[in-house]
Amino acid sequence: LSHRYGHSSLSVPLVAVGVSGHVWATAARLPHVLVLIAGHWGAMYFWAIVVPFVEGFGLIALTLLIAALPISPNGLGTTQAAQVLFFSRYVNSAVADDRVAMILAFSLFYYSCGVVAQSVVGFACFALSKRWNTD
């Protein structure tokens, strides 16, 4: 297959699944992305950063896409810059520096909570896999 299409052996699976395979993979991931968007939007609401739902939906999706770009470690830095750019106008303060500080604090706190949550799940899965492998 790699010789026929002129692709390296690493890209063969990408070509082999075809367009329908990629569409199916995207559709299967959509519920997870919707939960991420709703989680970000709800967390901002609890921080008194009230973003209109439709606008927030698009901007949060764009922020998640930026966070996924492989240009910084786990999106740290690029995510915060995007959130400051997109959401600081929704902070209820007349001072621009206060709006930026609030979004930056929110973003770093939310990021830290995500790292802790992923660590807890990872350690739990690791412990369960060790237990299942010894049985």
Buried (B, 14 or more C-beta within 10 A) or exposed (E): EEEEEEBEEEEEEEBEEEEEEEEEEEEEEEEEBEEBBBEBBEBBEEBEBEBEEEEBBEBBBEBBEBBEEEEBEBBEEBBBBBBBBBBBEBBEEEEEEEBBBBBBEBBBEBBEEBEEEEEEEEEEEEEEEEEEEEE
